[in-house]
Amino acid sequence: MKELIRLTIAVFIAFWLLACDSQDKKELSGAQVIKEVFTTPDRPTDAELHAFKSYHHAVYMVATSKQAGGTNKLLHTTELPTEGSDPVVTPALDHLYSKAIIDLTSGPVVLEIPEIKKDRYFSIHITDQEHYTIYDEIHPAGKYVFVRKGKGMKVPKGAKVIESPGDYPHLFFRVQVKDAADKPNSLSVQRKIKLTGESKELIIDIPVKFTIETHDVYPQNREFLASTVDFSEEDYKRVSKYVGTIAPRLSPTGNIGLFGPIDSKEPNSDNPEYRATAIIGHLGLPLHHAYYAPIFMNCKDEVLNGDKKEVFTFPYKPKRVKLFWSVTRYSALTRNTVPGKNDIFNAYNTKPDANGNITVTFSTDDPKDGTYWMPVNKGEPYYFVVRYYKPNVYNLPQKPCY
């Protein structure tokens, strides 16, 4: 199964991903990086780029439902991925995840969500089978019911309805963890979430065909999927390689245009290449909810590498960001955290200087100069992601270069 969902991408391009499916962790040599970055395969058709998304998501659903013990069962992440071995590429250290593959083939599914204090970020995010956001909410609470569009399913009194265009919407929760001592509070929130629906084994033999048969394909995409119904594993690998090689070119815009709904107004949201690269950060949030700012080059446009000390300054209270922020560093070789070393700075483990900023030094040795030290490995490329939750989408934070 892992072979089916592996993305063959260059090591330093999986910089902005938040979230969320299994990836291969093999290190790539410098020669391989150069080859993958500069040898671009032929461009797939728009239909193939769209099929690539549906194929990947379908295979992911099988793997996730199996891990959870079936559909309509919650799968909780209970540990922060700090030791460099997490199955999530570029894992967020801001929060714990809870997810489920919703199955509406036997009727509506009921979700009960606890009400929590507003000082803790807590969100729900629903994605359809074509990898479009169909619902998201910060601080959800109460009873929700998933129903299949056009099926006339009965809704419990007082429940909030989430209508799905397919039989298998994906449910995703994020619960903020402020620091290590705060984790038990986040685990308590996870335990209070209840999901009620008939659970089954999910079996998918031909991913794109399955999507067409179990999901109301959007009119603008019907021809794409109909013409690629037999999209195979080999097709998937071929398109994966292309997506990996174009990602650096598209990366400066972060998650803009990648994860919104089918009718998103975000720039490039109707561009097949941008939407396909979203699979590298599978199940990420739309821009109005969070902005992921990837930094894999310094202010001189040089690739970040542990051989050179780098210093960046960030505002402690970013303007036009309503909720919270974080700066997380990753190894570009593993696309993961660095074992045994601090990986994250945020408002909970830093204090502002006299100018209202924090200064972070990325280096192999502690600078001992009053800045916050982010350790990196000598000779290894790395990148970091600045995450801003609930940003002003019309005036986004800029790269920390002054």
N, C-alpha and C positions, 0 to 999 in steps of 0.2 A: 504493500500500500504506500509506503514512504516513497518508493520509486515514482509513483504516479504523481505525487504532489511536490516533487523536488523542482526547484527553479534553478536553471543554469545561468546564474548572473555573476557579473564581475564583482569582486570582493568589496570594492569601495562604493558601490552604488546602492546598497540596501540600507541607506542611511536614515531615512525618515519614517521607518515603518512602526507602526504602533501595534500593531496588533495583529495578526493572530493565528497563523497556522503553521504546521510543522514544516521545517526546512532542513536541508542537509547542512552539516556543520563542517565539512571538509575544508582544510586550509588550501588556498591556491597560491601558487608561486608567482613571483613578479612577472615571469615570462607569460604565464597564463593570463594574468591581469591585462597585460599589454595586448595580447592576442585578442582577448574578448572585447576590450574596449575599442580597438581600432579595426577589427574585422567584422563588419556588419553584414549579417545574412540578408537575403532578399526580403523585401517587405511582404508580410502576409497580406491577404486581402482583408477588407473591412469585415467580411463575414467570418474569416478565420480568427481575427482578433476578438470578435464577439463570442465565437464558439469557445475560444480559449478560456474566457471568464466562466462561462457556464460549466465547462468541463471541470475546471479546477474546483469550483464551488461544489459541484456534485460529488466529486471524490472526497473532498473535505467533509461533507455531510456524513458520508458513510463512515469515515474514520472517527469523527467526533461522536456520532450516535453509538458506535460500537464501544468507544471508551466510556461513555456515560451509562452503558447498559441498555440502550434502546432509545427510541424517540421519546419525546415528552418527558425526559429526565434531565435534571440539572446536573451540570458538571462544574464543580467549583475548583478554582485555583486557590490554594491556601498558603502558598509560600511565595515570597518575592524572589524573582529569578536573578540572584546576585552572583552565582557561582559559575557563570559562563557555559552552562550545559542545558539551558532551557530550550524546549522545542519551538519556542516563539522567536522569530527573527526580530531583532531590535526591540526586545521586550520593554514595556513601560514599567518603571519602578514606582509610579505614582499610585497604583491601585491594584487590587485583586480582581480577577475576572470570574464571572459565572456565565455559563452559556448552555444552550439546549437547541436541539433540532426539533422544532414544533411539527407535529404530524396532525393534519386536519382531515385525514381520510375517513375517520370514524366519527367526526363531529367536532364541535367547538372545544377549545382548550382554555381552561381558566388559570389565570395567573394572579396570585395575591402578593402584594408588595407592602412591606412595612413602611410606616412613615418615620423618617429619621430627621435629626436636627439639620438645619440648613448650613451649618458650618462644616459639613462633610460632603464633598462631591459624591454624588450617587446618580447613576444614569442608566437608562434603558435604550437599547439601539436595536432596531429590527431591520434585517436585510432580506430581500427576496432572492429567488433562485437565479436571477440574472445579475446579481450583485449590485442592486440599487437599494439605497436606503428607502424604506417605506414608513418608518416611524422612529423618532428619537425624542427623548424627554429627560431633562435634568430634574432630579428629586421627584420621581414618580411615587405614587402612593395609592393604596386601595386595591380594588378588584378590577382586573382587565380580562377581556375575553378575546381570543383569536378566532376569527371566522373566515371561511373561504368565500371570496367574492362570488356572488351570483348563486349561492347554494341555499339561501334562505335559512341559515342555521339560527336556532333559538339562542337568545342572549339572556343571561341571568339579570334580574332586575338590579339596577344601580351600577352595573358593570360598564367600564369604558371599553368601547369596541375598537379592535385593531383588525382592519380588513386586509386580508392577504390575497394577492393575485395568483398564488400558487398553494399547493398542498403542504409545502415544507418551508415556511419562513424560518429564519435563524434568529434566535433570541440571545441577546448579549447584555450583560450587566457589567458595570465598572463601579467598584467601591473604593473610594480614596483611602490610602494608607499614608498618614502624615510622617511617621517615622517608625522604627522597629517597635518601640514601646506601645505604639498605637494599634498595632496589628490585631490584637484580640477584639478591639471594638469593630473593626471591619469584618472579622470572621463572624461576629454576632449578627451583623446585618445579613450576611449570606445565609445563615441558618434560618432566618425568618422568612425568606422567600419561599413561596409554595407554588408548585405547578401541578395541575390536575388534568390528565388526559390519558387516553389509552396508549400504552407503550407497545411498540413493535420493533422488530428488526428491520433496518433499512437496507435494501439490496438494490444496487444500481449496476446494470450490466453495460449499457451504452449511455454514457452521461448526457450527451446533447439530446438524444432521442427521449431520454427520461425527462429532461427539462421541458421539452415540447409537450409531452403527454401529461405532465402533472402541474403545469404552470401556464397561465394565460400570457403568452409572449406578447410584449408590447408591439403594436402595429408596425412601428418603424424598424423593428428587429426581426419580424417574422421571416422575411426573405433570407436574412442572414443565417438564422438557425435551420431553416428548411433546406438550405443548400449545403449545410455542413453536418447533417444528421449523423454521418458516420465518422465524424472527427475522432481520430484515434490517439493513442498514447504517443505514437511517433509524431503525429501532427502537433500534439501538445508540447513535446520537447523542442520541436523546431520553432514554434512560435515563442516558447519560453526564452530561447536563445536570443531571438530578435528583441523581445521586450527587455531583456537584460542589457542589451547593447545600446538601446535608445534611452534608457532610464537616466543616464547622466545628463543628456541634453534637456530632458524634461524636468529634472530635479529642482532647479531653482525656485519653482513655484510651490514646492512642498506638496501638500495634499489638496491644493485648489483644483477643483474640477474632477476629482477622482471618485468620491464616495457618496455624492448627493443623490437625490431621487432622479427618476427618468426625466423630469421636467426642470431639473436644477438650472438656476441662472448663473452659477459660477462659471467663470471663464474656462473654456476648453472642455466643459462637461459633455459636449456632444462630439468630442473628438475621439475616434476609436482607439488611437494610440494612447492617449492619456488614460482612458478608461481601462485599457488592458494593463497598463503599468500599475494600476491600483491593486492588481492581484499580488504584486510583490508585498504590499501592505494590506493584504486581505482583511476585510471587515473593519477598516479604519473609519473614523468619524467624518461627517461632512464639515465643511469649513465653519458654518455658523456655530457649531458646537465646540470645535477645537481646531487650532492651527498648529501644524507640525512644521517647524523650521529646521531643515537639515543643514548641518554645517560640516562639509568634508574638505573644505579648503580654507586656508588662512586669508587674511586681508590682502595678501599679495597674489591671491589665486594659486597658491601652491598647495598640493595635497598634504593634508595633515599627517605627520609622521613622528614617531617617538624620538627620533634623533634630534629634533629641534624643539626648544621650549616655545610655547605659544601662550599668550596672555589675552584674555577677553574680559570685557567689562559689561555687566548686565544691570539694568535698573532693578532694585529690590521690589518696587511696586510698579510694574509696567503700566504705562498709560493705556487706557482703552482695553484692558483685560479685566473682566468682571470677577473671575474666580481665582485660579491659581496658576502657577507656572513651575517648570522644572528644567534643569539642564542635566542630561544623561549622556555619558560617554560609552562608546562601544568599540571593540576591536573590529577592524575591517577584515581581518582574516577569518574570524568566526562569526561575525555579525551578531555578537552577543556581549554580555558583560565580561569584565575581567576578574577572574577568581581571586579572592583574598584581598581585594582592593575596593576602596570607595568608588562608586559609579555615579552618584547623583548628588546634586545640590538643589535646594529649593528654599522656600521661605521658612521651613521648619528646622533646618540645620545650618542656617546662615544668619548674619545680622548685617544691616546696611552700614556703609561708612558715612562719613560726614556729608558726602554728596548724594546719599540715598542710593548708592550702588553696591554691588558686590563684584570683586575682581577674582577671576579664576585663572590659575596657572596650570597649564597642561605640561607636565614634564616627568622625567624618570625619577628625579630626586626632589624632595621637599624643598621649595625655595626659601622657606623660613623668613619670609619678608612681609608677613601680615596678610598676604592674599590666600585665597582658598586653594588648596592643592588638589588637583585631579590627576592621579597617577596614570602614566601610560607606559607601555613596554618599549624598550629601546629597539630601534630599527623596525618597528611594526607600524603600519598605517592604522589610523583610527578615525572616527568621526563622532560627532555628538548631535543630539537633537534637542532643540528647545521647544517645549510643549506649552502652549498657551490655551487655557480653557475659557470658553465664552469670550472670544475676541471681538473687537469691532471689525467686521469684515471689510469695511470701506477704508480702514486706516490700520493696516496690520503692522505689527512690530517688525523692525528692520534687522538685518544682520548686524551683530555687535562689532562694527568697525567704524572708527571715528577719525 
